[in-house]
Amino acid sequence: MSRCVPLTREMLDHPVDIRVEDAGLDFAGAREVAERRARELCENPILLAWFDGKTGRFSPNIECCREDKPSWLTYAQSRGGDLIIDINGEEYVFVYFKG
C-alpha cells in the first residue's frame, strides 16, 4: 500500500471551522461536537468519512488512490460529501453528506 499524502487545509472545500478549548478533547468528544454542528446546518447529515489528526487514523481505511488527496477525503467527496467540519485546525475532520 502506498503512503497517503498528508491532509492540508487547502484540500478541504469550504470547511466549517470549530475551535474547542479542551486539552482533553478526544475523538469521541470531537465527533459529538461535529455531529451537533452538522445537525444545526442540515436535517439529516450522513457521516461519510473522518480523520483523527492526533492518531493519524481515518475512515474509511482504504488504499490511497490519488496523489493529491488522502483516500478517505477522496472517498467522501466522490460520494457527495458537501459538509466538512474541521475541529481545531485539522486535528479532527468529519465529512458529511447533507442528505
N, CA, C and O atoms as a GROMACS GRO file, in nm:
protein
  396
    1MET      N    1   0.085  -0.118   0.000
    1MET     CA    2   0.000   0.000   0.000
    1MET      C    3   0.089   0.123   0.000
    1MET      O    4   0.186   0.129   0.076
    2SER      N    5   0.057   0.220  -0.084
    2SER     CA    6   0.134   0.343  -0.088
    2SER      C    7   0.096   0.432   0.030
    2SER      O    8  -0.015   0.422   0.084
    3ARG      N    9   0.188   0.516   0.068
    3ARG     CA   10   0.164   0.606   0.180
    3ARG      C   11   0.075   0.721   0.134
    3ARG      O   12   0.098   0.781   0.029
    4CYS      N   13  -0.025   0.752   0.214
    4CYS     CA   14  -0.118   0.859   0.178
    4CYS      C   15  -0.053   0.995   0.193
    4CYS      O   16   0.031   1.017   0.280
    5VAL      N   17  -0.094   1.085   0.108
    5VAL     CA   18  -0.049   1.223   0.116
    5VAL      C   19  -0.111   1.286   0.242
    5VAL      O   20  -0.227   1.260   0.271
    6PRO      N   21  -0.035   1.366   0.315
    6PRO     CA   22  -0.089   1.427   0.437
    6PRO      C   23  -0.198   1.531   0.406
    6PRO      O   24  -0.194   1.598   0.302
    7LEU      N   25  -0.292   1.542   0.495
    7LEU     CA   26  -0.401   1.637   0.481
    7LEU      C   27  -0.348   1.779   0.500
    7LEU      O   28  -0.268   1.806   0.590
    8THR      N   29  -0.396   1.869   0.414
    8THR     CA   30  -0.368   2.012   0.431
    8THR      C   31  -0.500   2.087   0.425
    8THR      O   32  -0.598   2.037   0.371
    9ARG      N   33  -0.502   2.204   0.479
    9ARG     CA   34  -0.621   2.289   0.482
    9ARG      C   35  -0.677   2.313   0.340
    9ARG      O   36  -0.798   2.317   0.320
   10GLU      N   37  -0.587   2.330   0.245
   10GLU     CA   38  -0.627   2.360   0.108
   10GLU      C   39  -0.711   2.250   0.044
   10GLU      O   40  -0.782   2.275  -0.053
   11MET      N   41  -0.702   2.129   0.096
   11MET     CA   42  -0.778   2.016   0.041
   11MET      C   43  -0.925   2.019   0.081
   11MET      O   44  -1.008   1.950   0.020
   12LEU      N   45  -0.958   2.097   0.182
   12LEU     CA   46  -1.094   2.100   0.237
   12LEU      C   47  -1.175   2.210   0.170
   12LEU      O   48  -1.137   2.328   0.175
   13ASP      N   49  -1.287   2.173   0.109
   13ASP     CA   50  -1.374   2.268   0.040
   13ASP      C   51  -1.469   2.335   0.138
   13ASP      O   52  -1.560   2.271   0.191
   14HIS      N   53  -1.447   2.462   0.164
   14HIS     CA   54  -1.534   2.544   0.248
   14HIS      C   55  -1.566   2.476   0.383
   14HIS      O   56  -1.682   2.454   0.415
   15PRO      N   57  -1.463   2.444   0.461
   15PRO     CA   58  -1.489   2.378   0.589
   15PRO      C   59  -1.558   2.470   0.690
   15PRO      O   60  -1.540   2.592   0.687
   16VAL      N   61  -1.635   2.410   0.777
   16VAL     CA   62  -1.693   2.480   0.891
   16VAL      C   63  -1.592   2.461   1.004
   16VAL      O   64  -1.570   2.350   1.051
   17ASP      N   65  -1.533   2.570   1.046
   17ASP     CA   66  -1.430   2.564   1.150
   17ASP      C   67  -1.491   2.573   1.288
   17ASP      O   68  -1.578   2.655   1.315
   18ILE      N   69  -1.443   2.486   1.375
   18ILE     CA   70  -1.484   2.487   1.515
   18ILE      C   71  -1.358   2.481   1.600
   18ILE      O   72  -1.268   2.401   1.575
   19ARG      N   73  -1.352   2.567   1.699
   19ARG     CA   74  -1.240   2.566   1.793
   19ARG      C   75  -1.292   2.517   1.927
   19ARG      O   76  -1.387   2.572   1.982
   20VAL      N   77  -1.230   2.412   1.980
   20VAL     CA   78  -1.268   2.356   2.109
   20VAL      C   79  -1.149   2.374   2.203
   20VAL      O   80  -1.042   2.317   2.182
   21GLU      N   81  -1.168   2.454   2.306
   21GLU     CA   82  -1.062   2.481   2.404
   21GLU      C   83  -1.069   2.378   2.515
   21GLU      O   84  -1.114   2.407   2.626
   22ASP      N   85  -1.024   2.259   2.485
   22ASP     CA   86  -1.023   2.149   2.582
   22ASP      C   87  -0.904   2.060   2.551
   22ASP      O   88  -0.905   1.986   2.453
   23ALA      N   89  -0.801   2.067   2.635
   23ALA     CA   90  -0.679   1.989   2.612
   23ALA      C   91  -0.708   1.839   2.612
   23ALA      O   92  -0.632   1.762   2.554
   24GLY      N   93  -0.816   1.798   2.675
   24GLY     CA   94  -0.851   1.656   2.683
   24GLY      C   95  -0.943   1.610   2.571
   24GLY      O   96  -0.993   1.497   2.576
   25LEU      N   97  -0.967   1.694   2.472
   25LEU     CA   98  -1.056   1.655   2.363
   25LEU      C   99  -1.003   1.531   2.293
   25LEU      O  100  -0.888   1.527   2.248
   26ASP      N  101  -1.089   1.429   2.285
   26ASP     CA  102  -1.052   1.306   2.215
   26ASP      C  103  -1.146   1.288   2.096
   26ASP      O  104  -1.232   1.371   2.069
   27PHE      N  105  -1.127   1.178   2.025
   27PHE     CA  106  -1.207   1.153   1.905
   27PHE      C  107  -1.356   1.151   1.936
   27PHE      O  108  -1.435   1.212   1.864
   28ALA      N  109  -1.395   1.081   2.042
   28ALA     CA  110  -1.538   1.071   2.074
   28ALA      C  111  -1.598   1.208   2.102
   28ALA      O  112  -1.709   1.238   2.057
   29GLY      N  113  -1.526   1.290   2.176
   29GLY     CA  114  -1.575   1.424   2.206
   29GLY      C  115  -1.582   1.510   2.081
   29GLY      O  116  -1.678   1.585   2.062
   30ALA      N  117  -1.482   1.500   1.995
   30ALA     CA  118  -1.481   1.575   1.870
   30ALA      C  119  -1.596   1.532   1.780
   30ALA      O  120  -1.658   1.615   1.715
   31ARG      N  121  -1.622   1.404   1.778
   31ARG     CA  122  -1.732   1.355   1.694
   31ARG      C  123  -1.867   1.408   1.744
   31ARG      O  124  -1.953   1.443   1.663
   32GLU      N  125  -1.885   1.415   1.875
   32GLU     CA  126  -2.008   1.472   1.930
   32GLU      C  127  -2.025   1.618   1.890
   32GLU      O  128  -2.133   1.661   1.851
   33VAL      N  129  -1.916   1.694   1.898
   33VAL     CA  130  -1.919   1.835   1.859
   33VAL      C  131  -1.954   1.847   1.710
   33VAL      O  132  -2.038   1.929   1.673
   34ALA      N  133  -1.892   1.766   1.628
   34ALA     CA  134  -1.917   1.770   1.483
   34ALA      C  135  -2.061   1.731   1.451
   34ALA      O  136  -2.126   1.795   1.369
   35GLU      N  137  -2.110   1.626   1.515
   35GLU     CA  138  -2.248   1.582   1.490
   35GLU      C  139  -2.348   1.691   1.527
   35GLU      O  140  -2.444   1.716   1.454
   36ARG      N  141  -2.325   1.755   1.641
   36ARG     CA  142  -2.415   1.861   1.686
   36ARG      C  143  -2.419   1.976   1.584
   36ARG      O  144  -2.525   2.026   1.548
   37ARG      N  145  -2.301   2.016   1.538
   37ARG     CA  146  -2.294   2.125   1.440
   37ARG      C  147  -2.354   2.085   1.306
   37ARG      O  148  -2.423   2.164   1.243
   38ALA      N  149  -2.329   1.964   1.263
   38ALA     CA  150  -2.385   1.917   1.136
   38ALA      C  151  -2.537   1.917   1.141
   38ALA      O  152  -2.601   1.953   1.042
   39ARG      N  153  -2.595   1.879   1.253
   39ARG     CA  154  -2.742   1.877   1.267
   39ARG      C  155  -2.800   2.018   1.272
   39ARG      O  156  -2.916   2.038   1.237
   40GLU      N  157  -2.720   2.115   1.315
   40GLU     CA  158  -2.764   2.254   1.311
   40GLU      C  159  -2.769   2.306   1.167
   40GLU      O  160  -2.850   2.392   1.135
   41LEU      N  161  -2.683   2.252   1.082
   41LEU     CA  162  -2.671   2.301   0.944
   41LEU      C  163  -2.757   2.227   0.844
   41LEU      O  164  -2.786   2.280   0.736
   42CYS      N  165  -2.797   2.105   0.876
   42CYS     CA  166  -2.885   2.030   0.786
   42CYS      C  167  -2.964   1.928   0.866
   42CYS      O  168  -2.926   1.890   0.977
   43GLU      N  169  -3.074   1.885   0.809
   43GLU     CA  170  -3.168   1.800   0.880
   43GLU      C  171  -3.117   1.658   0.905
   43GLU      O  172  -3.130   1.606   1.016
   44ASN      N  173  -3.060   1.595   0.802
   44ASN     CA  174  -3.020   1.455   0.813
   44ASN      C  175  -2.877   1.432   0.763
   44ASN      O  176  -2.858   1.367   0.660
   45PRO      N  177  -2.778   1.484   0.833
   45PRO     CA  178  -2.640   1.463   0.786
   45PRO      C  179  -2.599   1.316   0.796
   45PRO      O  180  -2.636   1.246   0.890
   46ILE      N  181  -2.524   1.272   0.697
   46ILE     CA  182  -2.474   1.135   0.695
   46ILE      C  183  -2.321   1.142   0.696
   46ILE      O  184  -2.261   1.196   0.603
   47LEU      N  185  -2.259   1.087   0.798
   47LEU     CA  186  -2.114   1.088   0.808
   47LEU      C  187  -2.056   0.990   0.706
   47LEU      O  188  -2.087   0.871   0.707
   48LEU      N  189  -1.970   1.043   0.619
   48LEU     CA  190  -1.908   0.960   0.515
   48LEU      C  191  -1.764   0.925   0.546
   48LEU      O  192  -1.717   0.817   0.509
   49ALA      N  193  -1.693   1.016   0.614
   49ALA     CA  194  -1.551   0.993   0.641
   49ALA      C  195  -1.506   1.080   0.757
   49ALA      O  196  -1.569   1.181   0.788
   50TRP      N  197  -1.398   1.038   0.820
   50TRP     CA  198  -1.341   1.117   0.927
   50TRP      C  199  -1.190   1.096   0.934
   50TRP      O  200  -1.135   0.998   0.884
   51PHE      N  201  -1.125   1.193   1.000
   51PHE     CA  202  -0.980   1.190   1.017
   51PHE      C  203  -0.948   1.234   1.159
   51PHE      O  204  -0.997   1.337   1.206
   52ASP      N  205  -0.865   1.156   1.226
   52ASP     CA  206  -0.817   1.188   1.361
   52ASP      C  207  -0.670   1.224   1.349
   52ASP      O  208  -0.584   1.137   1.340
   53GLY      N  209  -0.643   1.353   1.349
   53GLY     CA  210  -0.506   1.400   1.332
   53GLY      C  211  -0.414   1.368   1.448
   53GLY      O  212  -0.292   1.364   1.430
   54LYS      N  213  -0.470   1.345   1.567
   54LYS     CA  214  -0.387   1.310   1.683
   54LYS      C  215  -0.324   1.172   1.667
   54LYS      O  216  -0.209   1.151   1.706
   55THR      N  217  -0.400   1.080   1.610
   55THR     CA  218  -0.352   0.942   1.597
   55THR      C  219  -0.313   0.905   1.454
   55THR      O  220  -0.243   0.807   1.431
   56GLY      N  221  -0.361   0.985   1.358
   56GLY     CA  222  -0.337   0.953   1.218
   56GLY      C  223  -0.438   0.854   1.161
   56GLY      O  224  -0.428   0.815   1.044
   57ARG      N  225  -0.535   0.814   1.242
   57ARG     CA  226  -0.637   0.720   1.195
   57ARG      C  227  -0.739   0.792   1.107
   57ARG      O  228  -0.758   0.913   1.119
   58PHE      N  229  -0.804   0.716   1.020
   58PHE     CA  230  -0.908   0.771   0.934
   58PHE      C  231  -1.001   0.660   0.892
   58PHE      O  232  -0.969   0.541   0.901
   59SER      N  233  -1.118   0.702   0.844
   59SER     CA  234  -1.215   0.607   0.794
   59SER      C  235  -1.291   0.672   0.680
   59SER      O  236  -1.325   0.790   0.689
   60PRO      N  237  -1.319   0.600   0.574
   60PRO     CA  238  -1.287   0.460   0.556
   60PRO      C  239  -1.137   0.440   0.536
   60PRO      O  240  -1.068   0.524   0.477
   61ASN      N  241  -1.090   0.329   0.586
   61ASN     CA  242  -0.948   0.295   0.580
   61ASN      C  243  -0.925   0.215   0.452
   61ASN      O  244  -0.923   0.092   0.453
   62ILE      N  245  -0.907   0.287   0.342
   62ILE     CA  246  -0.887   0.226   0.211
   62ILE      C  247  -0.754   0.271   0.154
   62ILE      O  248  -0.699   0.373   0.194
   63GLU      N  249  -0.704   0.193   0.059
   63GLU     CA  250  -0.577   0.227  -0.004
   63GLU      C  251  -0.587   0.361  -0.075
   63GLU      O  252  -0.692   0.398  -0.127
   64CYS      N  253  -0.477   0.430  -0.075
   64CYS     CA  254  -0.473   0.559  -0.145
   64CYS      C  255  -0.492   0.537  -0.294
   64CYS      O  256  -0.438   0.444  -0.354
   65CYS      N  257  -0.570   0.625  -0.352
   65CYS     CA  258  -0.596   0.611  -0.495
   65CYS      C  259  -0.557   0.736  -0.572
   65CYS      O  260  -0.564   0.738  -0.695
   66ARG      N  261  -0.516   0.841  -0.503
   66ARG     CA  262  -0.476   0.965  -0.568
   66ARG      C  263  -0.348   1.016  -0.504
   66ARG      O  264  -0.315   0.982  -0.391
   67GLU      N  265  -0.278   1.099  -0.578
   67GLU     CA  266  -0.155   1.155  -0.526
   67GLU      C  267  -0.175   1.292  -0.464
   67GLU      O  268  -0.084   1.345  -0.400
   68ASP      N  269  -0.294   1.353  -0.482
   68ASP     CA  270  -0.315   1.489  -0.435
   68ASP      C  271  -0.407   1.502  -0.314
   68ASP      O  272  -0.419   1.610  -0.258
   69LYS      N  273  -0.472   1.392  -0.273
   69LYS     CA  274  -0.562   1.395  -0.158
   69LYS      C  275  -0.559   1.261  -0.086
   69LYS      O  276  -0.534   1.157  -0.149
   70PRO      N  277  -0.584   1.262   0.045
   70PRO     CA  278  -0.595   1.135   0.116
   70PRO      C  279  -0.715   1.054   0.066
   70PRO      O  280  -0.815   1.111   0.021
   71SER      N  281  -0.705   0.923   0.074
   71SER     CA  282  -0.809   0.835   0.020
   71SER      C  283  -0.944   0.856   0.088
   71SER      O  284  -1.047   0.855   0.021
   72TRP      N  285  -0.945   0.876   0.219
   72TRP     CA  286  -1.072   0.894   0.291
   72TRP      C  287  -1.144   1.020   0.244
   72TRP      O  288  -1.267   1.021   0.237
   73LEU      N  289  -1.069   1.126   0.212
   73LEU     CA  290  -1.130   1.250   0.165
   73LEU      C  291  -1.182   1.234   0.023
   73LEU      O  292  -1.291   1.281  -0.009
   74THR      N  293  -1.106   1.169  -0.061
   74THR     CA  294  -1.149   1.142  -0.198
   74THR      C  295  -1.277   1.058  -0.197
   74THR      O  296  -1.371   1.086  -0.272
   75TYR      N  297  -1.281   0.957  -0.110
   75TYR     CA  298  -1.400   0.872  -0.096
   75TYR      C  299  -1.523   0.956  -0.063
   75TYR      O  300  -1.626   0.945  -0.130
   76ALA      N  301  -1.511   1.039   0.040
   76ALA     CA  302  -1.626   1.118   0.085
   76ALA      C  303  -1.671   1.218  -0.022
   76ALA      O  304  -1.791   1.230  -0.048
   77GLN      N  305  -1.578   1.287  -0.082
   77GLN     CA  306  -1.614   1.387  -0.183
   77GLN      C  307  -1.675   1.322  -0.307
   77GLN      O  308  -1.765   1.380  -0.368
   78SER      N  309  -1.629   1.205  -0.344
   78SER     CA  310  -1.684   1.137  -0.461
   78SER      C  311  -1.824   1.082  -0.436
   78SER      O  312  -1.893   1.041  -0.529
   79ARG      N  313  -1.865   1.079  -0.311
   79ARG     CA  314  -1.999   1.031  -0.274
   79ARG      C  315  -2.089   1.143  -0.226
   79ARG      O  316  -2.190   1.120  -0.159
   80GLY      N  317  -2.052   1.266  -0.261
   80GLY     CA  318  -2.137   1.380  -0.231
   80GLY      C  319  -2.108   1.449  -0.100
   80GLY      O  320  -2.187   1.533  -0.057
   81GLY      N  321  -1.998   1.418  -0.036
   81GLY     CA  322  -1.962   1.484   0.090
   81GLY      C  323  -1.950   1.634   0.069
   81GLY      O  324  -1.854   1.681   0.008
   82ASP      N  325  -2.047   1.708   0.119
   82ASP     CA  326  -2.052   1.851   0.094
   82ASP      C  327  -2.056   1.935   0.220
   82ASP      O  328  -2.080   2.056   0.214
   83LEU      N  329  -2.034   1.873   0.334
   83LEU     CA  330  -2.026   1.945   0.460
   83LEU      C  331  -1.904   1.894   0.535
   83LEU      O  332  -1.899   1.778   0.577
   84ILE      N  333  -1.806   1.980   0.550
   84ILE     CA  334  -1.682   1.943   0.617
   84ILE      C  335  -1.673   2.019   0.748
   84ILE      O  336  -1.675   2.142   0.750
   85ILE      N  337  -1.662   1.946   0.856
   85ILE     CA  338  -1.644   2.005   0.989
   85ILE      C  339  -1.498   1.986   1.027
   85ILE      O  340  -1.449   1.874   1.036
   86ASP      N  341  -1.430   2.096   1.049
   86ASP     CA  342  -1.287   2.096   1.082
   86ASP      C  343  -1.272   2.146   1.225
   86ASP      O  344  -1.300   2.262   1.255
   87ILE      N  345  -1.227   2.059   1.312
   87ILE     CA  346  -1.212   2.093   1.453
   87ILE      C  347  -1.065   2.115   1.485
   87ILE      O  348  -0.980   2.028   1.461
   88ASN      N  349  -1.036   2.232   1.539
   88ASN     CA  350  -0.903   2.270   1.585
   88ASN      C  351  -0.796   2.259   1.477
   88ASN      O  352  -0.689   2.203   1.498
   89GLY      N  353  -0.827   2.314   1.361
   89GLY     CA  354  -0.727   2.322   1.255
   89GLY      C  355  -0.674   2.188   1.208
   89GLY      O  356  -0.554   2.162   1.216
   90GLU      N  357  -0.764   2.105   1.159
   90GLU     CA  358  -0.736   1.973   1.104
   90GLU      C  359  -0.695   1.870   1.210
   90GLU      O  360  -0.641   1.764   1.176
   91GLU      N  361  -0.720   1.901   1.337
   91GLU     CA  362  -0.695   1.800   1.441
   91GLU      C  363  -0.796   1.686   1.426
   91GLU      O  364  -0.762   1.569   1.442
   92TYR      N  365  -0.920   1.723   1.396
   92TYR     CA  366  -1.025   1.627   1.365
   92TYR      C  367  -1.104   1.682   1.248
   92TYR      O  368  -1.140   1.800   1.247
   93VAL      N  369  -1.133   1.598   1.149
   93VAL     CA  370  -1.211   1.640   1.033
   93VAL      C  371  -1.320   1.536   1.010
   93VAL      O  372  -1.294   1.416   1.013
   94PHE      N  373  -1.441   1.584   0.987
   94PHE     CA  374  -1.557   1.498   0.961
   94PHE      C  375  -1.623   1.547   0.833
   94PHE      O  376  -1.648   1.666   0.816
   95VAL      N  377  -1.652   1.454   0.742
   95VAL     CA  378  -1.714   1.490   0.615
   95VAL      C  379  -1.851   1.424   0.607
   95VAL      O  380  -1.865   1.302   0.622
   96TYR      N  381  -1.953   1.507   0.584
   96TYR     CA  382  -2.091   1.462   0.580
   96TYR      C  383  -2.153   1.487   0.443
   96TYR      O  384  -2.111   1.576   0.369
   97PHE      N  385  -2.253   1.408   0.414
   97PHE     CA  386  -2.344   1.432   0.304
   97PHE      C  387  -2.466   1.497   0.368
   97PHE      O  388  -2.520   1.445   0.465
   98LYS      N  389  -2.509   1.611   0.314
   98LYS     CA  390  -2.619   1.683   0.377
   98LYS      C  391  -2.753   1.613   0.366
   98LYS      O  392  -2.845   1.643   0.443
   99GLY      N  393  -2.765   1.523   0.274
   99GLY     CA  394  -2.887   1.444   0.262
   99GLY      C  395  -3.005   1.515   0.204
   99GLY      O  396  -3.112   1.457   0.190
   0.00000   0.00000   0.00000
